[in-house]
């Protein structure tokens, strides 16, 4: 008997066990908008991304020939008994778009290639083929800056210590530190006397040291002697560091780069990135660089003027993509904006826009909290786009916390009841109205009215921002009250982050900034290592067992030799699916037997790392450890295990982890950039309680935020707008949340009024 239509009309998952999922079986209707809800860490992403998306992409890859599959990303079969009735999935997640200085909004959205075609057909005089207008192609790039638009010059006086020899560390940059592989190219290659001060080098030796290349030298290591390509110090600095995105380095490397270099606009192209032939070509008096420097909204008006029959089809294609950007609230961006400067919300929306022009049907579109970074006004626009994808005959799956997005759902699957090991279950399936009555954490949060704080705290003073004119800010002078919780609001692109994260922190540099930037999580870094307690834990085990502390590190002497401390072994099967198995030697515990033979209060080091933060708070009595663990509990991360890889944490979890390391400072000014990102409404309650504790402890807290719950519970509000880009940059309102309810001309005020009125 064939599969019935009713069976084919739903994605059927049986016995899903990825991450914290507890043998979950669920039916997801196809052709509808289904929103997955639940507290942070409840298992939403495990079922949507790690199960449905992975299996869809894995099976789709199987349709390609073996030589292609070997070049495609490899996915392991998710841990589930069965996953049926899948359709091809397009995933829009929150991973940072990355990119270097050559990646811009125009290249990412593929609008820039369309403009290049337009100029090659319609520009006067024509510079030639479309590649002649590309700053990433030798035919079009400025020869001085190689298409970067800026030049970064190395200060050799800062880089080199002329009084020292190579053996003494004369090259003052971390990558060239004494003993490193790069240092060996110079100090141990036989080309130079490692004990000779640089000031005594001959001109030929100096030229070779700085600019030489084109031959190989021997470099010794513990595993033998290698023949490495020789490259001068300046060549390595340029290739590895100076031509990457600004801020691409981290920690000491980035600090050293800032000390050693100067960065300025390219004098040859004036920052336009292109050569003179490309810049001589114009349409309507504007070069392609001029077009890319315009805000999207202005560029739309410019392209609408084109009426040449040859150029109109190309301009129409560009206009369609540009209008999608504008509809999605990104009309304030310019195409020459580097992707490395985008916020997390902007980057995700750009990735979303790339798929909105598709006429494909029967697909599964999967979104990870697409409302991130969006003002309530823009969330409404987002909802229209999601419904449009559904109405074209697609299945739309959304992991989301925003009540306005949840309200649009045809079907809701609520996960919980809590996070981590206490989650992983389906609590509710059905419509939004039924969810409000379901009594789950999500249902209770949705049915709760929004009220505005009526008795705000009294400020103890003021911190002034003076003459703020960065980006779109219009020479603002704003007072930020101290001793209270201030929410800085406004539509995306209105200037909030520029005002606070850039100008305020520059004028008040002692501020403690907790933003959305990555924390460099990997499979070998854990909550225990990040908050700095692992060294103490290793010392405790060493003292208890009379052993070397390094024995209790899976990154050092204690690592299982079979899996190198990973706990698993991954086998690459070429074009077939990779196979990851638990290490048979250590049984996934990561440590060698000698380490596991020692115990601290009855537990091995592997068993300690398996403890949740809440469990560990009862296990450790040492103040240095317990204080750090208490801060993790305070920021709502008590469900994490001490040994959980940071690479598995969500963006919201990583932000709270960063906050935990700065929580004990008193009399400080805390700056938060959208701290509710990735948080369930009930988690927002916990965040607000934490922010209140910080303020009551004598601190000043500033949040750049869209969440109406946070805005309503602030003591003071600074609202920017009225629009984005050049239509923003003005202060529309300064005062209490209650006063904001009656403010005119503010989108934030309008949506706050709606929520409060709807709750009345």
N, C-alpha and C positions, 0 to 999 in steps of 0.2 A: 504494500500500500504506500502511495506517495505521501510526501509531507503535505499536510493541509495548509490552506491559505492562512489560517489563523496562526499556525506554527511559523510560517515564513515571515509573518508580519512583525516578528519580535526577535531581537538578539537574545539568545538563551545562554545563560552562564550557569554551569553546575559545579559545585564544589570548589570554588575559587579560594586559594590559600596563599596568595602573594602577600608578602610582608605581614601585616597584622590581621588579614582577612580570615575569619573563622568559618571555613567551609561554606562560603556564601553562594547561594543559588538565587538567581534573579532573572526576570524577563523585562527587557527594555523595549518598549514599542518603537517600531521603525516609522519614519516619516513624520515624527513629532519632535518638539523641543522638550528634552528631558533635562532637568536640573538636578545635580547631585549635591546634597547639603550635608551638614554635620559639623561638629566642632573640629578645630584644627587637629590633625593627626588621627581622625576617626576612621580613615580608610577610603576616603573618596577617590583620591588620586590612585590608590592601589588598584581599585576596580576599573577606573576609567582609562588611566594611562598605562599602568603596568600589566593590565590584563587585556582589555578590549583593544586599545591602540597597538600594543606590541603584537598581539596575535594577528590582527588585521594586516599590519605591515609585514609580518613574517610570512604569512600565507601569500600575500601579493608578490613578494620577492621570489617565491617558489615558481611563479609563472614565467620567470625570465630564464634564458639559457644560462648554463653553468658559468661561462666566462663572464657574464654580466653580474651574476650573483656574487661572484668572488670580489667584485668591486663595490657592491652595495653594502650598506650597514647590516651587520649581522644581529639577529634577535634570537634569544632563547625562547623556547616554548614556555608560556606562563604556567605556573603551578595551578592547574584546574583540571577537573575531570573531563569537562567538555565545554567548548565555546562554539556555538552554532549560529548560522544565518548572518554572518558578518558581511559587510560591504566595505569597499576600499575606504580607508580613513585618511583624512587630512588633519594633522595635529597642529594646533597653535598653542604653544606652551609659553612659560614665563622665563625660559632660559635667555640669558643676556645675548643680544645679537652680536656683541663683540665687534670685530672689525678693526682695521687700522686706519691711518689717516687717509687712505684711498677709498674707504667705504663711506658713502654719504647717503642721505635720504633718497637722492635721485638714483643712485646705483642700486640701492637695496630694493626700491619699489619698481625698478626697471623703467622709470619715466625718463631718466637721462638718456638711455639709448634711443628712445623715441625722439627726443629733442635733437639728438645728433643726426638722425635720419632727416628730420625736418630741415635742419640747417644745411645738410648736404644737398638737398633738393631745392631749397627755397632761399638760402642765404646768399647775400651778394656783397663782395664777390665770393664764390664758393671756394672753400679750402680743399675740396676734394671729397673722397669717400667719407662715410660717417666716422670711421676710425680717426680721421684727421681732426675731429672735435673731441676726442677722448683724452682726458688727462691721465689715463692709465695705459695709454698706448704711445710708443715712441714717436708716432707720426703726429700726435696732437699735443703731447705734454711740453711744458716749458722746460727747456734744456737746463736752466739754472737750478730750479728746485725739483726737477724730475716729476712734475705734476702734483707736488704736495701743497703748493701755494705759500709755503713758508720755508725758511732756511734755518736750520739749527747749527750753530757754529760751536765747535769744540774749543775750549780755552786750554791750550796746552800748558800754560803756566800753572793752572790749577791741577791738571791731570798728572803732571810729572814733577817729582821732587828731585831737582837737579843735584842735590847734595847726597842723595842715596844711590846705592847700587841696586841692580835688579834683585839681588839676593836679599837686600834689606827692605824691599817693597817700594821701589821708586815709582811704580805706576799706581796712582792713588784711585783705584776703582775696584769694587768688590770682586768682579770677575777675573781680575789680574792679581789677586792676592797670592802671597807666597805659598807655594805648594799646590796651587790649582793646576788643572790641565792646561789652561790657557797660558799661565805663567811659564809652564815648562817649554812652550814654543820658543821662548826668548832666553830664559835663564839656563836651560839644560840642553839646548839644541846644538851648542858648540859655535854658534854664530857670534856670540858676545861673551865678554868676560863678566860673569855674574857678580864679581866683587869690585868692579870698576864703577865709580860714580858717573852718573849720566853727564855731568858737566865736562868730563874728560873724554867723552865719545868723540870720534872724528866725525866730519860731515857725512862721510859715506856710511859709517855705522849708524848715525842718527837717522839718515834717510832710510836705511834698511829696517831699522826698528819701527819707524812710524809708518812707512809707505811701501815697504817691500812686499813681494809676493811672486807667485808663478812657479814655485818649486816646493818640494817636500822636505821635511826634517824628521828626525827620529825622536820619539817621545816614549820614555819608559814608564811602565805602570806595574802593578802587582801581577798582572796577567801576561806580561811580556812587553815587547817593544813594538810600538805602532809607528807607521809612516803617515804623518799628518801634513796636510797642505799648509804651507806657511802663509800667514797674512799679517801685515803690519798692524800696529796698535790702532791707528786711525781708521784703517779699513774695517777692523772688527767693531770698533765703536760705532761707525756709521751704519754698518749692515745690521748689527744686532740691536742697536738701541736708538740711534738718532732718527732713523727712518720709520720707526714704529709709531703707533698712536701716542699722543701726549698722555702721560700718566700710565703708560702700559707697564712700566716697571712697578715693583712693590717694595715697601719698606726701605731698607738701606740703599738698595739700588736706585730707586727713584729719587731719594734725597741726594745721592751722589750725582745723579744726572743733572738735577737742578743746580747743583753747585758748580758743575763743570761746563755748562753750556749756556748759550744765549739763543733765544728764539725770536725771530722777527718775520715780518711779511717779506715775501720774495721781491727784491727790487726790480727784477726783470719783468714779471707778469703782474705785479701789484696784488698778488694773492689770488689771481684768477686761475692759476694752475696751467694755463694753456700757452702755446707758442703764439708768435705774432700773426702767423697766417690764419690761425683759428680765430684770433681776437679781431682780425680785420673784417671778418664776415659778420653781417648784421641782418636782422629782420626788424623792420619798423624802427630802425635806429638803435636797436639793442643787440649786444652780442649774446652768445649762448651763456657766457658767464653772468651777464646781467640778468638773463631769464632765471638762472639757477639761484641768484641772490635774492630774487623777489619772494615775498611770502606767497604761499600757494594760492590764496584768495586773489592776490594781485596778478599772479601769473595766469590764472584762469581768464581774467578780463583781457589780458594782453593777447592771449592766443585766440580768443573769440573774435578779434579784429581781422584775423587772416581770412582772405576770401579768394586766394588764388586756387583754381581748380586742382592743380597738381598737389598743392600743399594741404588743402582742407582735409583729406582723409587721414593724413599723418597727425595734423593738429587735433582732429576729432578723437583719435586714439589717446593722445596725451591728455586731452580735456576729460575724457571718461575716467581715467585713473586719478587725475587731480581732483575731480569732483567727489570721488569716493573718499579721498583724504579730507576734504572739507566737510563732508557729511559726517565723518567720524570724529569731528572736533579737532582736526590737525591742520586747519587752514592757516595757522600762524607759523608753521614750519617753512623753511626754505629748502630747496633741493640740494644746496651746497652744505647743509648742516652735517657734520661728521656723526656717524652712528655711535661712536664712542661717547658722545656727549649727551645722548638721549637718556631720559629717565626710563625706569623699568616699564611703566605704563605706556609711555610713548612708543617704546620698542615693540611691545606686544601688539599695540594697535596697528602699527605699520605692518607687522607680520600678518595680522588679520586682513588688512586692506588688500593685500596681495591676492587673497582668495575670493574677495567679494565680487569681482567682475566675472567670475567663472560661470559658464552656463551649464556645467555638469549637473546631472541629476543622479539620484540613487546612491549618493556618496554619504559617508558619515563624517561630519565635521565635529571636531573635539576641541573645546576651548577650556583653558585653565584660568579661571577668575578673570574674564575679559574686562570686568569693571574696574580693575586695579588702576589707580591714578586718574579716574574719571570723576568729574563733578556730577551731581545728580542730573543736571541738564543734559550732559553728554551720555549718561546712562540710558536716558530715554531714547536717544539716537541709536545707541548700541542695540537696544531691544528691537528697534525697527529692522536693523540689519540682520539680526539673528532670526527673526520671524521671516524675513525675506528669503534667507537660505532655506528655511523649512518649507516655505510655500513653493519653492522651485522643485520640490520633490526629494529633499534630502533629510537625513536623520541628523539632528543637532544635539550633541551632548555637551553640557556645560557644568563644570565644577565651580560653584559660586557661593558667596556669602551674602551678597547685596540683596536686600529685600525686594528692591524694584525689579531685579532680574528674575528672582524666584517667582514673583507675582505673574510673570509672563509665561511660566511653564505650562505645558500641556500635561506633564507628568513629573512628579518629584520622587526621588529616592533618597531617603534620609538615613545617614549612617551614624553609628555611635555604639553605645551611649556616651562614651568618653574617648580619650585619646590613647594611642599606643596599645598596650596589651589589654586595656579596658575598652577598646573599640573593636572595629572590624565586623560589626553586625548590621544587618538591615533592620532599622527600627520602623520604617514606614514607607509605603508605596501608594501613590494616588495623586489626587488633585490638590491644588494649593489651599482651597477652602477646607478640605478635610485635614490637611496638615496643621492648620491653625488650631484645630480642635484636638490634635493627636496627643498633646501632653509631652512630646519630645522636647529636648532643649531648643531645637529649631522652631518647633511649633509654638512653644511658650514665648520665644523671643519675637516671633512675627506678630503675635497677638498683643504684645505689650505696647501701651501708648508711649509716645515721646513727649517728655515734659522738659521745659527750659528752666535752668537754674535761676531761682528768684532771689537768692541771697549770696551773691558772689563775694569772694574775699576782697579785702581792702589792700591795694598795692602798698609796698613798703618804700618804693622809689621808682626810678625809671632809667632804662638804658636807651639812649637815643641813637637812631640810625640817621646819619646826616648825608645829604646830597647824594642819594642813591640814584645813579643814572646808568647802571650796567644793563646791557641788553635793552629791554623795552621799558625799563623804569624811568619815569619822567621827573628826575631830580627830586626824589622824595625825601622828606624828613619825617620820620615816624618814631614815636615813643613806645617802647615795649616795657610795660610795667613789671617790676620785680616782685618776687614773693607770691606770685599768682600763676595760674594756668592760662596761657594765651593761645588761642587758635588763630592761625593765619589762613584765610580761606580765599576762594575765588575759582573761576573755571580754569581748566588746564591751559597753561600758557599765559596766564594773566600776570605772572611775575612773582608768585609766592616763593618758590624755591630760590629764585635769584635774590630776592630781598633778604631772605633769612639764611639760607645755606651758603650763599656767596658773600653778600655785602655785610650782613650782620656779623657773621663769624669772622670776617676779615677785620671789621672794626672792633670786635670784642673777641679776640683770639683765644681767650681762656675758656670759651664755651665748650661743653662736652657734646660732641655731635654723634648722634646715633642715626645713621642713614641706611639706605637700601643697598649699599655697595656690598659686593661679595666678600666673604671672609676666607676665601682660599681653601674651602673644605675639600678633603680628599678621602679616599678609603682608609688612609692611615692616620688621619687626624680625628679626634673624638671630643665630645664634651669635656671629658676629664683632662685631656691635654690642653684644650682651648682655655679653660678657666684656671689652668696652672696647678692642679692638684696631683697630677700623675707623678711628678718628681717626688712629692711627699709620700705617695702611696708606695712607690718603689723602695724608698728609704725604709718605710715601715716593714715591708716584707724582708728587706735585707737585714735589718736589725733582728727580726724575729727568727730568721733562719741562718744568720751568719754567712750571708752570701753577698756577691757583688750586685749592686742595684741594677746594673745593666742586664742581669739575668731575667728581670721582670719587665722587660720591654720587648714587645713583638716587632719592634723596628730595629732591634740591636741584638745583643748576645742571646736573648731569650727566644728569638724567633724559631718557629718550627722549621727545620731544614727542608722539609718536603714542599711546603707552600710558601716559604719565606715570610711567614707571619701573616699571611692573608686569611687563612682559615678555609680557603677553597682552592681548587685547581681548575683552571679553565683550559679546555682543549680546543684549539682552532682546527676545524675540519674543512678548511678551504671554503668551497662554495656552499657547503652544508651548514646547518645551524650549529653554532658553537655549543659546547657542552660544559657546564660548570657543575662540578661535584664537590661535596664536602671533603676536605682533606682526610684521607683514611688514616694518616699517621697521628694527627693531633685531634681528629674528630671535630674540626671546626673551631677549636679553642685557641689557635694561633701560636701557642707556646710549645717549646720543647719539653720533654718529660722532666728534665732536671728542674725547670722552673715550677712545674706543676706539683713537684714533690714537696714544696714548701707551702705552709699555710699561715694565714693571719686570722686569729680568732675563728679557726675552723674552716676558713674558706681559702681556695686557691686564688691566684691573681686573675685567672680567667673567670672564676665565679664572681669575683668582686666586680669585674667589668660588665658582667651580665646583670648586675643590680640596677634597678631604676634609681633615678636621683632621690626619689622619696624613700626608697628602701635604704639607700646608702646613707641618708641623713640619720637613720637609726643605727647604722653599723659603725660609723666613725665617730669617735669622741674627741679626736684631735681638733683643736680650735681652727688651725689653718685650713683643714679640709672642710669641717662642718660649716664654717662661715661662707666659703665659696659655694658649697652645695645649697645653703639656705638661699643665696641670691638666685640660683636657678629655679628653686621652688617659688620664689616671689614673683618671677616673671612668667610663671605658668608652664615651666618645662620639667616639672617633676616626673613626668611619664617617660622621659628619655632614659635610655640606659647609658651608663658611663662610657661604654665602649662602642656606641653606635657611630658609624662613619658620618662625618659632617656632610659628605656629599649626598646623603639621603635626606637631609633636612630641607624643609620648605623655606621660601624667602622670609616668611613671617617668623619662623623658628630661628633662623639665622640672625635676624634683626634683634630678637629678644635675647639671644645668646650674647650678642655684642653688648647689649644693655646690661646684662648681668655682671660683666666685668667692670662696669663703671658705676654700679649702683650705690656704693658706700660713700661717695663723695658728698660732702655737706657744704652748703653755701655756694653751690655751683649753679651754673646756667646750663640747663639741658636743652638741646635742640633736636627734635625728632622730625624726620621726613616721612610722612604718611605711615605712622606706626601701626595703623589698623590693617595694612596690607596683609592679606592672607588670614585674617582673623574672623572667626565666627562671632555673631552678635554677643553671645555669652562670654566669649573671650575678650571682647571689647569692654565688657563690664569689669573684667579682671584688670585689663590695661588701665582703665580709668581709675580703679582703686589704687593701682601702683603709682600712677601719675599724681594722685591726690596725696599719697604717702610721701612722695618726693617733695611736693610743695609744702606739706605740713612739717616736713623735716628741715625747712629753712631754705629750700632751693627755689629757683625760678625755672619754669618749664614752658617751652614754646613748641607747639606742634604745627607743622604744615599739614593740613588735613582737609579731606572732603566729607568724611563721615559725619552725618548730621547728629548722631548720638554724642560724639566727642564735642562738636561745636556747641550743642545745647547745654553741655555740662562744663564748659569753660567758664572762667571768670571774666575774660576779656576777649574780644574778637577784633581782628584787623582784616577787613575784606577788600581784596583787590579786584580790579576789572576796568570797565564792565565786560570786555571781551578778552580775546587772546592776542598775542603778538602786539602789533602796533595799535590795536584796539584796546589794549589793556595798559598795565603799568601805572594805574592811578589808584589812590586809596579812596574807596567808596564809603567806608564806614569804619569807625573806631568807637568801641563801647562794649556794653554788656550784651550777652545773648538775647536778653529780653528786649533790649532796645533795637536789636537787629530785626526783630519781627515787624517793626513799623518802618524800616528803611526803604527808600525808593531807589529804583534803578539797579538793584543788586539781584543777580540770579540766585546767590546763596540765600538771601532773605526770602525770595519768592518760594523756594523749595522748602525752607524751614517752616514758613507759614503753612504750606500745604500739609506737611507732616503733623504739625501741632494741631491744625484745624481738623485733620482726619482722625486724630486721636481723641478729640474733644467729644 
